[in-house]
Amino acid sequence: MSEDKPTRKSTVRKQIKRTYNVDQYESLDVLVEGEIEIEWSNSEELLKKAANFTKVVLIDFNNTKEKVFEELDKVEDKTYYKLNTGSDDNDENHVS
C-alpha cells in the first residue's frame, strides 16, 4: 500500500533591487517584487517551482529596468576610477 504525501502550500516571495548610477550625483533604484503560492508534495518539487519563479522575477526585473531607462531617457553610467593605494605600482583601474 503506497501512501500519497499530502500536498502542502507555501508562499514564496522574491525581491530584486539594484541601484544604477545614471549621471554625476544621480542614481536610480530599480526594484521588482513578486509573490506566489506554490503547492508541493516534496522538497524537490518546492525547490524546482521556486527556481522557476526566480526566473520569472529576473525576466520581469530586466524588462522593468529596460522600460524605466527608456522612459526616463537614461543610460547606466559605468564610471572608471583609480584606486589610490599610495604606490603607483599597485594602483588599479576599476569599474563601478
Buried (B, 14 or more C-beta within 10 A) or exposed (E): EEEEEEEEEEEBEBEBEEEBBBEEEEEBEBEBEBEBEBEBEEEEBBEEBBEEBBEEBBEBBEEBBEEBBEEEEBEEBEEEEEEEEEEEEEEEEEEE
